[in-house]
Amino acid sequence: MGQEDLAHYVCSFYERLYTSEASTPGTPEAREVCWDSTPARVSTVANEELTREFTLKEIKEAIAAMPKDKASGCDGIPTEFFQEMTEEISPTLLQAFSTMLRRGETSRWTNKGLITLIPKSGDHTKIGN
């Protein structure tokens, strides 16, 4: 399979993924899952919960809940580092997340991701493997 075939396959996969009937905004399924269960306005109680300051306990619990043996993000830091160094890095992470919440904006890297195709089994020239 050449580069052009690979690019076509990947593009087709994501076109199908994001244009399936259930993910199309106007379908009854999408309305039921996304819009019908979403209130038009966030309640005062919910707003307070969503915008309250983070706690050190929450940071540590989030780190502990991270799955192990996953590829690291754009920063190259694996989950195991965060879990091994939780006590040392949690205060810094708390400060960073709290600053983002107060400012109402995130770092440009916060929502970045890296997708890497990893062949699992079978013929590695076939994208489906």
Secondary structure, 3 states (H helix, E strand, C coil): CCHHHHHHHHHHHHHHHHCCHHHCCCCHHHHHHHHCCCCCCCCHHHHHHHHCCCCHHHHHHHHHHCCCCCCCCCCCCCHHHHHHCHHHHHHHHHHHHHHHHHHCCCCCCCCCCCCCCCCCCCCCCCCCC
